[in-house]
Amino acid sequence: MAKKIKDLRKELISIGDSAKDNYENTKSLNAAKIAVQAYSNATKTAIAQIRYKELTGNPTKINFLED
Amino acid sequence: MKSKFIKGTNEQYSIREDGIMTIHYKYTKNYTSTYNINRIIKPNKNKPGIIYEFVINRKRINKSMNTLLMDTFGYHICNKCTSKFIPNKSSRKCDECKRQTLCDNVKRYNKNHPNHVKSVTKFKVDTITKSYVAHILGLKIHQVTDELYTHHRNILLFKRNVAKEHNISIFKLNKL
């Protein structure tokens, strides 16, 4: 079980790589589909991290907008 | 069908919902009296489109059917499919027909210029720019890191390669 999103991304990329190797050997569409899905999910984790950084980035507090 | 008198003609001319124009009375030669006549006016054959020629206050006026319809009923009739539509600018076709005509023109051009199509598709395969990736991912360009760019670029190239090898579209590959 991955504790951080970085680890999850690495695992997804490794799944994608192995599926891609499988595809290159067998040329089966199923392997290609698994590789594409794994890579796409890895991209989604990166996007989620970008969005998170946007929400919690600097400055975290703007005095002018405070009550 | 409803019909309305055309403004400024002193109830001499009227137009129907489907764009047919009728004259109700005519002046005598010396313009002293009138006589009734209910006749449909035919469009002017010498001019393109549907243009009616009629006389108001001894002046010959040419107006298109759509202009008259816009003044009286507030819509245009499409020249291609004869459906009613409200135009943004002066136009003879509705949005659907315009889109269809554009698609037909593009198809005809691609059929007549196969070399141009090949060059365009080759350009697309070769260049996957950062802005293209940002657009697909729904991010701004400065948010796309180099790592993310190369990663997504490799996915796109892999997808295109698979689609080419199995002779299927990328849309079909995504739906598998």
gemmi code that builds the backbone of each chain (N, CA, C; Angstrom):
import gemmi

chains = {
    "A": [
        ("MET", (0.851, -1.204, 0.000), (0.000, 0.000, 0.000), (0.885, 1.252, 0.000)),
        ("ALA", (0.651, 2.144, -0.951), (1.469, 3.355, -1.046), (1.014, 4.379, -0.020)),
        ("LYS", (2.009, 4.951, 0.699), (1.643, 5.923, 1.729), (1.542, 7.339, 1.170)),
        ("LYS", (2.328, 7.598, 0.115), (2.330, 8.937, -0.479), (2.048, 8.845, -1.973)),
        ("ILE", (1.589, 9.979, -2.498), (1.175, 9.995, -3.919), (2.368, 9.739, -4.863)),
        ("LYS", (3.553, 10.138, -4.370), (4.769, 9.939, -5.164), (5.014, 8.441, -5.382)),
        ("ASP", (4.821, 7.655, -4.265), (5.025, 6.202, -4.346), (3.982, 5.570, -5.264)),
        ("LEU", (2.746, 6.069, -5.146), (1.659, 5.546, -5.980), (1.974, 5.766, -7.457)),
        ("ARG", (2.483, 6.972, -7.760), (2.833, 7.297, -9.143), (3.927, 6.368, -9.658)),
        ("LYS", (4.938, 6.136, -8.796), (6.043, 5.248, -9.200), (5.521, 3.841, -9.487)),
        ("GLU", (4.623, 3.375, -8.620), (4.067, 2.020, -8.813), (3.272, 1.930, -10.111)),
        ("LEU", (2.456, 2.972, -10.350), (1.654, 2.975, -11.590), (2.548, 2.984, -12.826)),
        ("ILE", (3.619, 3.790, -12.751), (4.529, 3.847, -13.902), (5.208, 2.491, -14.108)),
        ("SER", (5.572, 1.824, -12.988), (6.218, 0.513, -13.133), (5.239, -0.516, -13.728)),
        ("ILE", (3.960, -0.423, -13.315), (2.930, -1.320, -13.908), (2.813, -1.044, -15.410)),
        ("GLY", (2.787, 0.249, -15.737), (2.695, 0.643, -17.144), (3.883, 0.144, -17.943)),
        ("ASP", (5.098, 0.275, -17.361), (6.308, -0.170, -18.065), (6.267, -1.671, -18.342)),
        ("SER", (5.856, -2.436, -17.298), (5.832, -3.899, -17.490), (4.772, -4.291, -18.528)),
        ("ALA", (3.624, -3.589, -18.506), (2.573, -3.877, -19.494), (3.035, -3.491, -20.899)),
        ("LYS", (3.811, -2.429, -20.963), (4.334, -1.978, -22.267), (5.329, -3.008, -22.834)),
        ("ASP", (6.195, -3.520, -21.938), (7.133, -4.576, -22.369), (6.370, -5.803, -22.852)),
        ("ASN", (5.314, -6.141, -22.087), (4.470, -7.284, -22.468), (3.858, -7.064, -23.846)),
        ("TYR", (3.422, -5.813, -24.078), (2.818, -5.489, -25.378), (3.840, -5.636, -26.507)),
        ("GLU", (5.074, -5.162, -26.237), (6.098, -5.242, -27.286), (6.442, -6.686, -27.638)),
        ("ASN", (6.308, -7.577, -26.658), (6.588, -8.996, -26.927), (5.406, -9.696, -27.611)),
        ("THR", (4.198, -9.430, -27.088), (3.031, -10.199, -27.566), (2.176, -9.452, -28.589)),
        ("LYS", (2.283, -8.121, -28.604), (1.455, -7.258, -29.477), (-0.054, -7.438, -29.201)),
        ("SER", (-0.383, -7.716, -27.950), (-1.813, -7.895, -27.626), (-2.416, -6.557, -27.203)),
        ("LEU", (-3.624, -6.319, -27.640), (-4.295, -5.042, -27.353), (-4.616, -4.886, -25.869)),
        ("ASN", (-4.816, -6.025, -25.200), (-5.155, -5.989, -23.780), (-3.990, -5.409, -22.957)),
        ("ALA", (-2.781, -5.838, -23.323), (-1.583, -5.336, -22.631), (-1.425, -3.835, -22.882)),
        ("ALA", (-1.685, -3.435, -24.125), (-1.595, -2.006, -24.473), (-2.594, -1.198, -23.663)),
        ("LYS", (-3.788, -1.753, -23.519), (-4.846, -1.062, -22.768), (-4.432, -0.873, -21.303)),
        ("ILE", (-3.852, -1.955, -20.712), (-3.410, -1.870, -19.301), (-2.318, -0.807, -19.158)),
        ("ALA", (-1.377, -0.806, -20.107), (-0.279, 0.176, -20.061), (-0.819, 1.596, -20.134)),
        ("VAL", (-1.742, 1.820, -21.078), (-2.312, 3.169, -21.259), (-3.051, 3.603, -19.997)),
        ("GLN", (-3.816, 2.682, -19.420), (-4.585, 3.020, -18.205), (-3.655, 3.351, -17.039)),
        ("ALA", (-2.602, 2.538, -16.886), (-1.660, 2.776, -15.785), (-0.967, 4.122, -15.945)),
        ("TYR", (-0.505, 4.399, -17.170), (0.164, 5.685, -17.434), (-0.804, 6.864, -17.220)),
        ("SER", (-2.039, 6.677, -17.664), (-3.024, 7.758, -17.516), (-3.313, 8.043, -16.048)),
        ("ASN", (-3.400, 6.982, -15.256), (-3.627, 7.176, -13.817), (-2.437, 7.858, -13.154)),
        ("ALA", (-1.231, 7.522, -13.634), (-0.029, 8.193, -13.121), (-0.095, 9.692, -13.426)),
        ("THR", (-0.563, 10.029, -14.633), (-0.728, 11.445, -15.005), (-1.749, 12.117, -14.094)),
        ("LYS", (-2.826, 11.372, -13.787), (-3.873, 11.944, -12.926), (-3.336, 12.258, -11.534)),
        ("THR", (-2.447, 11.410, -11.018), (-1.858, 11.689, -9.696), (-1.035, 12.976, -9.736)),
        ("ALA", (-0.309, 13.140, -10.863), (0.501, 14.364, -11.004), (-0.397, 15.599, -11.048)),
        ("ILE", (-1.517, 15.485, -11.773), (-2.452, 16.620, -11.873), (-3.053, 16.926, -10.497)),
        ("ALA", (-3.400, 15.855, -9.760), (-3.969, 16.040, -8.414), (-2.976, 16.777, -7.518)),
        ("GLN", (-1.698, 16.422, -7.646), (-0.661, 17.084, -6.835), (-0.524, 18.568, -7.216)),
        ("ILE", (-0.632, 18.828, -8.506), (-0.557, 20.233, -8.969), (-1.708, 21.040, -8.376)),
        ("ARG", (-2.898, 20.455, -8.430), (-4.090, 21.141, -7.895), (-3.944, 21.374, -6.385)),
        ("TYR", (-3.409, 20.361, -5.707), (-3.220, 20.471, -4.251), (-2.237, 21.593, -3.920)),
        ("LYS", (-1.153, 21.646, -4.706), (-0.143, 22.699, -4.476), (-0.715, 24.083, -4.749)),
        ("GLU", (-1.635, 24.115, -5.715), (-2.288, 25.394, -6.043), (-3.120, 25.886, -4.852)),
        ("LEU", (-3.804, 24.933, -4.201), (-4.678, 25.291, -3.079), (-3.888, 25.662, -1.831)),
        ("THR", (-2.768, 24.990, -1.621), (-2.013, 25.194, -0.371), (-0.712, 25.957, -0.591)),
        ("GLY", (-0.537, 26.521, -1.790), (0.724, 27.194, -2.108), (0.866, 28.547, -1.429)),
        ("ASN", (1.964, 29.241, -1.758), (2.241, 30.554, -1.153), (1.514, 31.668, -1.908)),
        ("PRO", (1.015, 32.707, -1.280), (0.888, 32.842, 0.174), (-0.344, 32.076, 0.681)),
        ("THR", (-0.204, 31.393, 1.823), (-1.342, 30.639, 2.367), (-2.359, 31.586, 2.992)),
        ("LYS", (-1.864, 32.778, 3.384), (-2.755, 33.739, 4.033), (-2.548, 35.131, 3.428)),
        ("ILE", (-3.663, 35.784, 3.035), (-3.565, 37.142, 2.488), (-4.280, 38.075, 3.465)),
        ("ASN", (-3.509, 38.978, 4.110), (-4.066, 39.837, 5.164), (-5.207, 40.724, 4.660)),
        ("PHE", (-5.045, 41.227, 3.453), (-6.036, 42.136, 2.881), (-7.420, 41.487, 2.803)),
        ("LEU", (-7.443, 40.176, 2.520), (-8.727, 39.479, 2.362), (-9.276, 38.912, 3.664)),
        ("GLU", (-8.506, 39.035, 4.741), (-8.984, 38.514, 6.032), (-10.066, 39.426, 6.599)),
        ("ASP", (-10.914, 38.887, 7.525), (-11.962, 39.699, 8.179), (-11.356, 40.725, 9.127)),
    ],
    "B": [
        ("MET", (-52.049, 29.711, -42.348), (-50.811, 30.439, -42.033), (-51.098, 31.911, -41.768)),
        ("LYS", (-50.328, 32.462, -40.832), (-50.508, 33.877, -40.503), (-49.885, 34.752, -41.583)),
        ("SER", (-50.488, 35.913, -41.775), (-49.844, 36.893, -42.662), (-49.985, 38.289, -42.041)),
        ("LYS", (-48.970, 39.104, -42.267), (-48.973, 40.454, -41.692), (-48.697, 41.474, -42.786)),
        ("PHE", (-49.261, 42.683, -42.605), (-48.979, 43.763, -43.558), (-47.548, 44.272, -43.361)),
        ("ILE", (-46.914, 44.617, -44.479), (-45.544, 45.146, -44.400), (-45.605, 46.604, -43.985)),
        ("LYS", (-44.739, 46.959, -43.036), (-44.765, 48.325, -42.500), (-44.432, 49.347, -43.586)),
        ("GLY", (-45.147, 50.463, -43.547), (-44.852, 51.571, -44.460), (-45.454, 51.414, -45.839)),
        ("THR", (-46.303, 50.392, -46.056), (-46.899, 50.203, -47.389), (-48.395, 50.528, -47.403)),
        ("ASN", (-48.900, 51.053, -46.286), (-50.312, 51.453, -46.178), (-51.239, 50.264, -46.483)),
        ("GLU", (-50.888, 49.136, -45.926), (-51.663, 47.880, -46.063), (-51.826, 47.446, -47.520)),
        ("GLN", (-50.868, 47.830, -48.361), (-50.923, 47.424, -49.775), (-50.295, 46.046, -49.974)),
        ("TYR", (-49.211, 45.785, -49.224), (-48.514, 44.510, -49.365), (-48.532, 43.768, -48.033)),
        ("SER", (-48.604, 42.431, -48.121), (-48.505, 41.619, -46.897), (-47.580, 40.427, -47.165)),
        ("ILE", (-47.061, 39.885, -46.072), (-46.155, 38.734, -46.210), (-46.630, 37.616, -45.293)),
        ("ARG", (-46.555, 36.393, -45.832), (-47.000, 35.235, -45.061), (-45.828, 34.678, -44.263)),
        ("GLU", (-46.144, 33.782, -43.300), (-45.109, 33.176, -42.447), (-44.005, 32.495, -43.254)),
        ("ASP", (-44.387, 31.854, -44.363), (-43.401, 31.108, -45.155), (-42.709, 31.964, -46.200)),
        ("GLY", (-42.944, 33.286, -46.177), (-42.199, 34.209, -47.029), (-42.875, 34.548, -48.351)),
        ("ILE", (-44.127, 34.148, -48.528), (-44.852, 34.485, -49.768), (-45.459, 35.881, -49.610)),
        ("MET", (-45.233, 36.731, -50.634), (-45.698, 38.120, -50.550), (-46.900, 38.329, -51.469)),
        ("THR", (-47.888, 39.054, -50.971), (-49.081, 39.316, -51.802), (-49.360, 40.822, -51.863)),
        ("ILE", (-49.942, 41.211, -52.986), (-50.363, 42.612, -53.152), (-51.894, 42.622, -53.052)),
        ("HIS", (-52.460, 43.596, -52.302), (-53.903, 43.613, -52.053), (-54.652, 44.608, -52.939)),
        ("TYR", (-54.003, 45.722, -53.261), (-54.665, 46.684, -54.160), (-53.611, 47.424, -54.978)),
        ("LYS", (-54.076, 48.002, -56.053), (-53.179, 48.756, -56.928), (-53.754, 50.144, -57.183)),
        ("TYR", (-52.901, 51.092, -57.475), (-53.358, 52.447, -57.818), (-53.646, 52.514, -59.309)),
        ("THR", (-54.567, 53.364, -59.646), (-54.800, 53.593, -61.078), (-53.648, 54.419, -61.644)),
        ("LYS", (-53.624, 54.582, -62.956), (-52.474, 55.229, -63.598), (-52.249, 56.661, -63.118)),
        ("ASN", (-53.331, 57.382, -62.882), (-53.172, 58.779, -62.453), (-53.112, 58.930, -60.917)),
        ("TYR", (-53.078, 57.811, -60.209), (-52.927, 57.775, -58.753), (-54.076, 58.455, -58.010)),
        ("THR", (-55.243, 58.475, -58.584), (-56.387, 59.112, -57.918), (-57.206, 58.113, -57.121)),
        ("SER", (-57.337, 56.899, -57.607), (-58.115, 55.893, -56.882), (-57.409, 54.531, -56.918)),
        ("THR", (-57.992, 53.574, -56.163), (-57.378, 52.236, -56.102), (-58.395, 51.189, -56.534)),
        ("TYR", (-57.881, 50.027, -56.912), (-58.769, 48.892, -57.184), (-58.181, 47.637, -56.555)),
        ("ASN", (-59.075, 46.751, -56.069), (-58.623, 45.568, -55.336), (-58.005, 44.521, -56.262)),
        ("ILE", (-56.976, 43.921, -55.765), (-56.315, 42.844, -56.510), (-55.552, 42.004, -55.477)),
        ("ASN", (-55.876, 40.759, -55.341), (-55.166, 39.889, -54.396), (-54.307, 38.907, -55.188)),
        ("ARG", (-53.069, 39.294, -55.402), (-52.196, 38.473, -56.243), (-50.839, 38.249, -55.538)),
        ("ILE", (-50.328, 37.028, -55.725), (-49.004, 36.709, -55.159), (-47.928, 37.325, -56.046)),
        ("ILE", (-46.937, 37.942, -55.396), (-45.835, 38.546, -56.155), (-44.732, 37.513, -56.324)),
        ("LYS", (-44.252, 37.366, -57.570), (-43.152, 36.413, -57.811), (-41.821, 37.120, -57.575)),
        ("PRO", (-40.833, 36.393, -57.066), (-39.520, 37.016, -56.847), (-38.858, 37.416, -58.157)),
        ("ASN", (-37.953, 38.389, -58.064), (-37.234, 38.880, -59.232), (-36.259, 37.805, -59.730)),
        ("LYS", (-36.439, 37.396, -60.984), (-35.609, 36.295, -61.510), (-34.190, 36.744, -61.836)),
        ("ASN", (-34.035, 38.033, -62.094), (-32.721, 38.517, -62.534), (-31.728, 38.683, -61.391)),
        ("LYS", (-32.201, 38.537, -60.131), (-31.295, 38.750, -58.988), (-31.132, 37.462, -58.187)),
        ("PRO", (-29.963, 37.277, -57.583), (-29.740, 36.038, -56.823), (-30.560, 36.021, -55.531)),
        ("GLY", (-30.902, 34.832, -55.057), (-31.695, 34.702, -53.833), (-33.156, 35.019, -54.108)),
        ("ILE", (-33.910, 35.232, -53.058), (-35.344, 35.555, -53.220), (-35.511, 37.041, -52.920)),
        ("ILE", (-35.639, 37.833, -53.973), (-35.775, 39.289, -53.824), (-37.076, 39.742, -54.482)),
        ("TYR", (-37.890, 40.462, -53.694), (-39.166, 40.964, -54.214), (-38.991, 42.397, -54.686)),
        ("GLU", (-39.650, 42.684, -55.821), (-39.616, 44.050, -56.350), (-41.024, 44.611, -56.239)),
        ("PHE", (-41.197, 45.711, -55.533), (-42.531, 46.302, -55.409), (-42.442, 47.822, -55.373)),
        ("VAL", (-43.610, 48.457, -55.507), (-43.642, 49.925, -55.650), (-44.324, 50.529, -54.426)),
        ("ILE", (-43.629, 51.495, -53.803), (-44.228, 52.249, -52.701), (-44.018, 53.727, -52.985)),
        ("ASN", (-45.096, 54.509, -52.972), (-45.043, 55.956, -53.251), (-44.311, 56.254, -54.566)),
        ("ARG", (-44.665, 55.537, -55.598), (-44.110, 55.692, -56.958), (-42.617, 55.387, -57.038)),
        ("LYS", (-42.111, 54.682, -56.008), (-40.681, 54.316, -56.044), (-40.566, 52.811, -56.091)),
        ("ARG", (-39.695, 52.329, -56.992), (-39.476, 50.891, -57.119), (-38.469, 50.451, -56.051)),
        ("ILE", (-38.864, 49.458, -55.253), (-38.011, 49.017, -54.136), (-37.706, 47.529, -54.281)),
        ("ASN", (-36.454, 47.166, -54.018), (-36.054, 45.755, -54.001), (-35.691, 45.358, -52.580)),
        ("LYS", (-36.360, 44.345, -52.056), (-36.027, 43.874, -50.707), (-36.028, 42.359, -50.695)),
        ("SER", (-35.102, 41.791, -49.949), (-35.046, 40.322, -49.894), (-36.143, 39.788, -48.984)),
        ("MET", (-36.508, 38.527, -49.221), (-37.576, 37.904, -48.434), (-37.204, 37.890, -46.948)),
        ("ASN", (-35.937, 37.573, -46.663), (-35.520, 37.478, -45.264), (-35.553, 38.833, -44.555)),
        ("THR", (-35.226, 39.906, -45.272), (-35.293, 41.245, -44.669), (-36.733, 41.585, -44.293)),
        ("LEU", (-37.659, 41.275, -45.214), (-39.082, 41.549, -44.948), (-39.597, 40.692, -43.794)),
        ("LEU", (-39.169, 39.413, -43.767), (-39.589, 38.523, -42.674), (-39.050, 39.004, -41.331)),
        ("MET", (-37.798, 39.484, -41.355), (-37.167, 39.972, -40.115), (-37.933, 41.195, -39.593)),
        ("ASP", (-38.339, 42.087, -40.499), (-39.073, 43.294, -40.098), (-40.455, 42.961, -39.537)),
        ("THR", (-41.138, 41.971, -40.136), (-42.525, 41.692, -39.744), (-42.643, 40.602, -38.682)),
        ("PHE", (-41.948, 39.484, -38.869), (-42.092, 38.359, -37.931), (-40.897, 38.189, -36.985)),
        ("GLY", (-39.739, 38.712, -37.365), (-38.563, 38.631, -36.478), (-37.760, 37.353, -36.635)),
        ("TYR", (-37.773, 36.748, -37.796), (-36.906, 35.586, -38.066), (-36.563, 35.507, -39.545)),
        ("HIS", (-35.608, 34.627, -39.866), (-35.237, 34.367, -41.262), (-35.652, 32.950, -41.634)),
        ("ILE", (-35.737, 32.692, -42.923), (-35.965, 31.311, -43.399), (-34.706, 30.845, -44.112)),
        ("CYS", (-34.243, 29.647, -43.720), (-33.004, 29.110, -44.298), (-33.215, 28.788, -45.774)),
        ("ASN", (-32.247, 29.170, -46.611), (-32.372, 28.942, -48.054), (-32.237, 27.472, -48.419)),
        ("LYS", (-31.579, 26.699, -47.518), (-31.301, 25.300, -47.841), (-32.406, 24.376, -47.314)),
        ("CYS", (-32.705, 24.490, -46.000), (-33.655, 23.533, -45.401), (-35.018, 24.169, -45.100)),
        ("THR", (-35.191, 25.444, -45.386), (-36.448, 26.204, -45.191), (-36.960, 26.163, -43.749)),
        ("SER", (-36.044, 26.083, -42.781), (-36.459, 26.151, -41.375), (-36.298, 27.598, -40.879)),
        ("LYS", (-37.055, 27.936, -39.826), (-36.984, 29.300, -39.295), (-35.811, 29.421, -38.338)),
        ("PHE", (-35.089, 30.556, -38.390), (-33.986, 30.783, -37.449), (-33.786, 32.279, -37.244)),
        ("ILE", (-33.199, 32.603, -36.078), (-32.907, 34.015, -35.786), (-31.412, 34.226, -35.999)),
        ("PRO", (-31.023, 35.022, -37.001), (-29.597, 35.146, -37.328), (-28.876, 36.151, -36.425)),
        ("ASN", (-27.566, 35.900, -36.215), (-26.734, 36.883, -35.516), (-26.410, 38.043, -36.454)),
        ("LYS", (-25.991, 37.668, -37.678), (-25.735, 38.669, -38.707), (-26.612, 38.308, -39.901)),
        ("SER", (-26.559, 39.129, -40.940), (-27.352, 38.810, -42.119), (-26.802, 37.545, -42.766)),
        ("SER", (-27.574, 36.473, -42.742), (-27.120, 35.210, -43.330), (-28.289, 34.490, -43.959)),
        ("ARG", (-27.970, 33.674, -44.980), (-29.038, 32.987, -45.714), (-29.262, 31.571, -45.205)),
        ("LYS", (-28.290, 31.028, -44.420), (-28.415, 29.644, -43.961), (-28.461, 29.578, -42.444)),
        ("CYS", (-29.149, 28.552, -41.917), (-29.171, 28.358, -40.464), (-27.844, 27.745, -40.015)),
        ("ASP", (-27.606, 27.714, -38.708), (-26.317, 27.262, -38.181), (-26.007, 25.828, -38.587)),
        ("GLU", (-27.029, 24.967, -38.557), (-26.840, 23.544, -38.888), (-26.412, 23.387, -40.350)),
        ("CYS", (-27.089, 24.138, -41.238), (-26.752, 24.061, -42.669), (-25.373, 24.646, -42.938)),
        ("LYS", (-25.029, 25.724, -42.188), (-23.700, 26.325, -42.344), (-22.624, 25.317, -41.980)),
        ("ARG", (-22.836, 24.614, -40.838), (-21.865, 23.619, -40.367), (-21.746, 22.481, -41.377)),
        ("GLN", (-22.909, 22.063, -41.909), (-22.930, 20.963, -42.875), (-22.183, 21.361, -44.148)),
        ("THR", (-22.407, 22.603, -44.604), (-21.743, 23.087, -45.816), (-20.232, 23.142, -45.615)),
        ("LEU", (-19.817, 23.607, -44.429), (-18.385, 23.690, -44.122), (-17.760, 22.297, -44.128)),
        ("CYS", (-18.457, 21.315, -43.498), (-17.963, 19.931, -43.471), (-17.841, 19.384, -44.892)),
        ("ASP", (-18.844, 19.652, -45.717), (-18.827, 19.160, -47.103), (-17.652, 19.769, -47.865)),
        ("ASN", (-17.423, 21.078, -47.639), (-16.318, 21.754, -48.330), (-14.976, 21.160, -47.931)),
        ("VAL", (-14.814, 20.894, -46.613), (-13.553, 20.314, -46.122), (-13.353, 18.924, -46.706)),
        ("LYS", (-14.424, 18.127, -46.725), (-14.342, 16.761, -47.280), (-13.943, 16.806, -48.750)),
        ("ARG", (-14.574, 17.730, -49.504), (-14.280, 17.846, -50.929), (-12.821, 18.265, -51.154)),
        ("TYR", (-12.352, 19.217, -50.309), (-10.969, 19.690, -50.433), (-9.997, 18.546, -50.137)),
        ("ASN", (-10.277, 17.773, -49.051), (-9.392, 16.665, -48.686), (-9.350, 15.595, -49.773)),
        ("LYS", (-10.504, 15.396, -50.429), (-10.574, 14.390, -51.492), (-9.743, 14.833, -52.695)),
        ("ASN", (-9.782, 16.130, -52.992), (-9.073, 16.636, -54.169), (-7.592, 16.915, -53.910)),
        ("HIS", (-7.211, 17.040, -52.592), (-5.809, 17.347, -52.258), (-5.266, 16.326, -51.253)),
        ("PRO", (-5.053, 15.077, -51.685), (-4.582, 14.053, -50.731), (-3.190, 14.332, -50.176)),
        ("ASN", (-2.318, 14.995, -50.977), (-0.953, 15.276, -50.511), (-0.960, 16.248, -49.337)),
        ("HIS", (-1.850, 17.231, -49.395), (-1.952, 18.213, -48.313), (-2.380, 17.536, -47.010)),
        ("VAL", (-3.330, 16.605, -47.109), (-3.819, 15.887, -45.924), (-2.692, 15.097, -45.287)),
        ("LYS", (-1.881, 14.433, -46.146), (-0.752, 13.642, -45.632), (0.223, 14.533, -44.870)),
        ("SER", (0.545, 15.710, -45.448), (1.511, 16.611, -44.808), (0.985, 17.105, -43.465)),
        ("VAL", (-0.319, 17.396, -43.396), (-0.919, 17.897, -42.151), (-0.866, 16.832, -41.066)),
        ("THR", (-1.230, 15.592, -41.401), (-1.242, 14.525, -40.398), (0.172, 14.221, -39.921)),
        ("LYS", (1.164, 14.300, -40.823), (2.554, 14.058, -40.441), (3.017, 15.113, -39.438)),
        ("PHE", (2.627, 16.356, -39.686), (2.984, 17.460, -38.797), (2.439, 17.208, -37.385)),
        ("LYS", (1.194, 16.698, -37.320), (0.566, 16.446, -36.028), (1.322, 15.379, -35.246)),
        ("VAL", (1.760, 14.301, -35.943), (2.458, 13.204, -35.271), (3.811, 13.677, -34.741)),
        ("ASP", (4.500, 14.484, -35.539), (5.850, 14.878, -35.154), (5.889, 15.867, -33.999)),
        ("THR", (4.912, 16.761, -33.921), (5.009, 17.839, -32.938), (3.962, 17.698, -31.843)),
        ("ILE", (4.416, 17.310, -30.657), (3.536, 17.363, -29.480), (4.151, 18.414, -28.566)),
        ("THR", (3.617, 19.597, -28.634), (4.202, 20.699, -27.880), (3.693, 20.711, -26.438)),
        ("LYS", (4.360, 21.529, -25.642), (3.977, 21.644, -24.227), (2.577, 22.253, -24.100)),
        ("SER", (2.290, 23.210, -24.969), (0.972, 23.847, -24.910), (-0.135, 22.868, -25.275)),
        ("TYR", (0.175, 21.960, -26.219), (-0.800, 20.927, -26.615), (-1.095, 20.006, -25.436)),
        ("VAL", (-0.039, 19.594, -24.725), (-0.192, 18.727, -23.556), (-0.991, 19.449, -22.466)),
        ("ALA", (-0.655, 20.725, -22.250), (-1.365, 21.511, -21.230), (-2.848, 21.621, -21.552)),
        ("HIS", (-3.136, 21.798, -22.845), (-4.536, 21.897, -23.284), (-5.282, 20.593, -23.021)),
        ("ILE", (-4.632, 19.457, -23.313), (-5.288, 18.148, -23.106), (-5.540, 17.909, -21.618)),
        ("LEU", (-4.548, 18.257, -20.791), (-4.671, 17.981, -19.355), (-5.509, 19.025, -18.614)),
        ("GLY", (-5.853, 20.090, -19.293), (-6.660, 21.136, -18.666), (-5.877, 21.969, -17.676)),
        ("LEU", (-4.588, 22.155, -17.966), (-3.728, 22.945, -17.071), (-3.184, 24.154, -17.822)),
        ("LYS", (-2.562, 25.080, -17.039), (-1.860, 26.187, -17.681), (-0.444, 25.720, -18.028)),
        ("ILE", (0.180, 26.404, -19.006), (1.483, 25.915, -19.496), (2.530, 25.927, -18.383)),
        ("HIS", (2.512, 26.968, -17.531), (3.544, 27.026, -16.485), (3.353, 25.940, -15.421)),
        ("GLN", (2.151, 25.352, -15.370), (1.900, 24.275, -14.394), (2.440, 22.924, -14.871)),
        ("VAL", (2.641, 22.800, -16.185), (3.124, 21.518, -16.730), (4.634, 21.441, -16.558)),
        ("THR", (5.072, 20.546, -15.699), (6.515, 20.382, -15.479), (7.113, 19.592, -16.640)),
        ("ASP", (8.448, 19.652, -16.741), (9.125, 18.921, -17.830), (8.885, 17.422, -17.714)),
        ("GLU", (8.875, 16.950, -16.456), (8.665, 15.514, -16.217), (7.273, 15.073, -16.702)),
        ("LEU", (6.261, 15.871, -16.332), (4.885, 15.560, -16.722), (4.724, 15.637, -18.232)),
        ("TYR", (5.385, 16.647, -18.839), (5.307, 16.829, -20.295), (5.867, 15.609, -21.029)),
        ("THR", (7.071, 15.183, -20.636), (7.690, 14.036, -21.330), (6.868, 12.765, -21.082)),
        ("HIS", (6.361, 12.624, -19.849), (5.555, 11.448, -19.511), (4.305, 11.370, -20.391)),
        ("HIS", (3.575, 12.494, -20.486), (2.327, 12.476, -21.256), (2.600, 12.381, -22.753)),
        ("ARG", (3.722, 12.990, -23.168), (4.113, 12.909, -24.586), (4.371, 11.450, -24.974)),
        ("ASN", (5.060, 10.722, -24.072), (5.339, 9.308, -24.339), (4.045, 8.488, -24.408)),
        ("ILE", (3.062, 8.837, -23.532), (1.772, 8.123, -23.579), (1.112, 8.331, -24.939)),
        ("LEU", (1.093, 9.610, -25.377), (0.435, 9.923, -26.653), (1.112, 9.192, -27.815)),
        ("LEU", (2.477, 9.187, -27.793), (3.202, 8.509, -28.871), (2.935, 7.005, -28.838)),
        ("PHE", (2.866, 6.455, -27.616), (2.587, 5.021, -27.467), (1.196, 4.689, -28.011)),
        ("LYS", (0.209, 5.528, -27.653), (-1.162, 5.325, -28.143), (-1.207, 5.372, -29.670)),
        ("ARG", (-0.515, 6.366, -30.234), (-0.522, 6.513, -31.698), (0.140, 5.316, -32.367)),
        ("ASN", (1.205, 4.825, -31.727), (1.916, 3.667, -32.262), (1.016, 2.430, -32.265)),
        ("VAL", (0.315, 2.221, -31.127), (-0.589, 1.060, -31.009), (-1.711, 1.159, -32.030)),
        ("ALA", (-2.273, 2.365, -32.135), (-3.383, 2.570, -33.074), (-2.944, 2.318, -34.514)),
        ("LYS", (-1.708, 2.716, -34.819), (-1.186, 2.526, -36.174), (-0.930, 1.043, -36.461)),
        ("GLU", (-0.356, 0.345, -35.467), (-0.026, -1.072, -35.668), (-1.273, -1.939, -35.832)),
        ("HIS", (-2.328, -1.596, -35.061), (-3.552, -2.411, -35.127), (-4.601, -1.823, -36.065)),
        ("ASN", (-4.246, -0.719, -36.695), (-5.140, -0.062, -37.661), (-6.499, 0.288, -37.044)),
        ("ILE", (-6.468, 0.880, -35.847), (-7.700, 1.356, -35.207), (-7.506, 2.810, -34.797)),
        ("SER", (-8.594, 3.505, -34.551), (-8.477, 4.906, -34.148), (-8.148, 4.996, -32.649)),
        ("ILE", (-7.576, 6.142, -32.261), (-7.227, 6.355, -30.831), (-8.486, 6.393, -29.995)),
        ("PHE", (-9.561, 6.932, -30.562), (-10.860, 6.956, -29.859), (-11.309, 5.542, -29.507)),
        ("LYS", (-11.127, 4.623, -30.472), (-11.531, 3.222, -30.245), (-10.616, 2.579, -29.212)),
        ("LEU", (-9.330, 2.940, -29.247), (-8.367, 2.384, -28.285), (-8.728, 2.814, -26.861)),
        ("ASN", (-9.142, 4.065, -26.706), (-9.542, 4.550, -25.377), (-10.798, 3.866, -24.864)),
        ("LYS", (-11.685, 3.470, -25.815), (-12.965, 2.856, -25.431), (-12.845, 1.367, -25.138)),
        ("LEU", (-11.680, 0.764, -25.458), (-11.531, -0.695, -25.285), (-11.745, -1.169, -23.854)),
    ],
}
model = gemmi.Model(1)
for chain_id, residues in chains.items():
    chain = gemmi.Chain(chain_id)
    for i, (resn, *xyz) in enumerate(residues, 1):
        res = gemmi.Residue()
        res.name, res.seqid = resn, gemmi.SeqId(i, " ")
        for name, pos in zip(("N", "CA", "C"), xyz):
            atom = gemmi.Atom()
            atom.name, atom.element = name, gemmi.Element(name[0])
            atom.pos, atom.b_iso = gemmi.Position(*pos), 0.0
            res.add_atom(atom)
        chain.add_residue(res)
    model.add_chain(chain)
structure = gemmi.Structure()
structure.add_model(model)
structure.setup_entities()
